[in-house]
Amino acid sequence: MALETERSAGATGSRADPRPVLLALISMLLKGFGRAWTRHGAWIGLVLLGTFFGAVMLIGWLRPVHAWDMVAYLAAAWKGDFATPQALHHAVWEAVRLGTEPDRFAVLAEGDAYRVRQFTDPLAFYSQLGMYEVKWLYVQMIRWIAPFTGAMQAGYAINVAACAGLFAILAWWLHSVRMLNLAPLVIALLMVAGFPALAMAESPDLLNVMLVAAALLLLDRDRMIAGSLVGILAVAVRPDSIVLVAGLMGTFWLWRQRGAAVLAVAFAACVLVYAGIQSVTDHPGWWPHLWFSTYHMQENMQDFRPDFSLKVYGIAFAWNLVRSAFENSWLGLYMAGLAAWALLSSGGMSFGRRRTALLAAAMGAIALKFMIFPLHDGRTYFPMLVPALVIMLAETRDRARERAGVPHVPQ
């Protein structure tokens, strides 16, 4: 009797088990989502990508991040309009005071000993500007735009335009390689790489991201002249982008890719742009700038000409490498990209020659830039790293489809 009661209870429990129903519901939802994504994935991906970029810019408008560097970029833009460092200093800080909230102004002017010195000492402030002037095209854009937007909104306006441009180039490229349905993966990559913070900072970095990404993605689609011209503009925004252009010239020659001659001409133009920027600005030079940015900030750069020190370089290199590992995501993404590339190649999934050349140039330029100027900040490497990983994703998808016997769809 007791045994029958236990069986009855067990049968009742089995009939009341909700797991089969829940599993069936989950399966139904997943299949429905899969069917919807198969039919409309491209449009959904495009909407998600646009929403992501729009949300980043909206948050930047609602919660502006006025970094101290924006003060220096504004001063670099106005430098030629004032006869003395004192007059420039007064005009810039007055514009900053009028364009920011009092508590934010206090942070910019008195946040630490360095900022206090720049706020109270016009000559010390003036001595910093050479390190900002070299972002020549960005500084000129601030100069052109500030009369219309206001001094403290010029950087945001440039960011909006750069963000729209980056969205357009990504959407165009994803559509051209039939990968808009994978836009959520691209969004996730942008999040992990720190794109929202980079996009909301008023600096030349977002503009540089847009230009470098456009250059790499245009070259991937065999738009050689357009990609080369955009690469030259990237050097005008950040002269250190010349490392990538040199790398592209070398890898296209090495892998015998059509367009190597075009890239050689572009590199020559970049050298002229680089030399021109150096001649019209007061840049202190590679070693003083490296010392300031990676080893020890100087409150006054006037006549700061330290001798090269292998010890200082070694300390700067090691410390920024540690900070890259513990404070930023770029190094982890870089290592993951290299590991994935090596594993895929060793597994027989070799990439095409064009994309191999692009990836080699981008990944090599990242390593070379860190060796030349070991800065931990991911914004320096983001412009090359993210497009490289996206190109790697596209090539992996294409090779996987080939191995699976999926018919090739012309792109």
Long-range contacts (C-beta under 8 A, 24 or more apart in sequence): 37-181, 41-180, 41-181, 42-175, 42-178, 42-180, 42-181, 43-180, 44-181, 44-183, 45-174, 45-180, 45-181, 45-182, 45-183, 45-184, 46-171, 46-175, 46-180, 46-183, 48-183, 48-184, 48-187, 49-167, 49-170, 49-171, 49-174, 49-180, 49-183, 49-186, 49-187, 50-167, 50-171, 52-187, 52-190, 53-163, 53-164, 53-166, 53-167, 56-163, 56-195, 56-196, 56-199, 56-200, 57-159, 57-160, 57-163, 57-199, 59-196, 59-200, 60-156, 60-159, 60-199, 60-200, 61-156, 63-200, 64-156, 64-200, 64-202, 65-200, 65-201, 65-202, 66-96, 66-100, 66-104, 66-108, 66-152, 66-202, 67-201, 67-202, 67-203, 68-108, 68-111, 68-115, 68-118, 69-132, 69-202, 69-203, 70-152, 70-155, 70-202, 70-203, 71-96, 71-108, 71-118, 72-128, 72-129, 72-131, 72-132, 73-132, 73-135, 73-138, 73-139, 73-142, 73-155, 73-202, 73-203, 73-204, 74-142, 74-146, 74-151, 74-152, 74-154, 75-125, 75-126, 75-129, 75-132, 76-129, 76-132, 76-133, 76-135, 76-139, 76-142, 77-139, 77-140, 77-142, 77-143, 77-146, 77-154, 78-143, 79-129, 79-133, 84-122, 85-122, 85-123, 85-125, 85-126, 86-122, 88-122, 88-126, 89-122, 89-125, 89-126, 90-122, 93-119, 95-151, 95-152, 96-151, 96-152, 99-150, 99-151, 99-152, 99-153, 100-152, 113-299, 114-297, 114-299, 117-299, 117-300, 118-299, 121-299, 121-300, 123-300, 123-302, 124-299, 124-300, 124-302, 127-300, 127-301, 127-302, 127-304, 128-301, 129-282, 130-281, 130-282, 130-283, 130-284, 130-301, 131-283, 131-284, 131-289, 131-292, 131-293, 131-301, 133-281, 133-282, 133-283, 134-239, 134-277, 134-278, 134-281, 134-283, 135-204, 135-237, 135-238, 135-239, 136-236, 136-237, 136-239, 136-277, 136-280, 136-281, 137-207, 137-233, 137-236, 137-237, 138-204, 138-207, 138-237, 141-207, 155-202, 155-203, 156-202, 158-206, 158-207, 159-199, 159-200, 159-202, 159-206, 159-207, 161-207, 162-206, 162-207, 162-209, 162-210, 163-199, 163-206, 163-210, 165-210, 165-214, 166-206, 166-209, 166-210, 166-213, 166-214, 169-210, 169-213, 169-214, 169-217, 169-218, 170-213, 170-217, 170-390, 172-217, 173-217, 173-220, 173-221, 173-390, 176-221, 176-411, 177-221, 177-394, 177-411, 178-409, 178-411, 179-393, 179-394, 179-397, 182-393, 182-397, 185-393, 186-390, 186-393, 189-333, 189-386, 189-389, 189-390, 190-386, 192-329, 192-333, 193-329, 193-330, 193-333, 193-378, 193-382, 193-385, 193-386, 194-328, 194-329, 194-330, 194-378, 194-379, 194-382, 195-382, 195-386, 198-378, 198-379, 198-382, 201-379, 203-379, 204-237, 204-238, 205-238, 205-379, 205-382, 205-383, 207-237, 208-234, 208-237, 208-238, 208-241, 208-383, 209-382, 209-383, 209-386, 211-237, 211-241, 211-383, 212-241, 212-244, 212-383, 212-384, 212-387, 213-383, 213-386, 213-387, 215-244, 216-358, 216-362, 216-384, 216-387, 216-388, 216-391, 217-387, 217-390, 217-391, 219-248, 219-259, 219-358, 220-354, 220-355, 220-358, 220-391, 222-258, 222-259, 222-354, 224-258, 224-259, 224-262, 224-263, 225-262, 228-262, 228-263, 228-265, 228-266, 229-266, 231-266, 231-270, 232-266, 232-269, 232-270, 232-273, 234-383, 235-270, 235-273, 235-274, 236-273, 236-277, 239-273, 239-274, 239-277, 239-278, 240-369, 240-372, 240-373, 240-380, 241-270, 241-383, 242-267, 242-270, 242-271, 242-274, 243-365, 243-368, 243-369, 243-372, 244-361, 244-362, 244-365, 244-384, 245-270, 246-270, 246-365, 247-360, 247-361, 247-362, 247-364, 247-365, 247-368, 248-357, 248-358, 248-361, 250-361, 251-356, 251-357, 251-358, 251-360, 251-361, 251-364, 252-357, 252-361, 254-357, 254-360, 255-353, 255-354, 255-356, 255-357, 255-360, 256-353, 257-353, 257-354, 257-357, 286-372, 286-373, 289-373, 290-316, 290-373, 290-374, 291-316, 293-373, 293-375, 294-319, 294-320, 294-373, 294-374, 294-375, 313-374, 316-374, 317-371, 317-374, 320-370, 320-374, 320-375, 320-376, 321-370, 321-374, 321-376, 323-376, 324-370, 324-376, 324-378, 327-376, 328-376, 328-377, 328-378, 329-378, 330-378, 330-381, 330-382, 330-385, 333-385, 333-389, 334-363, 334-366, 334-381, 334-385, 337-363, 337-385, 337-388, 337-389, 337-392, 338-363, 340-392, 340-396, 341-392, 344-396, 344-399, 349-396, 349-399, 349-400, 349-403, 350-399, 351-392, 351-395, 351-399, 352-395, 352-398, 355-391, 355-392, 355-394, 355-395, 358-388, 358-391, 359-388, 359-391, 359-392, 362-387, 362-388, 363-388
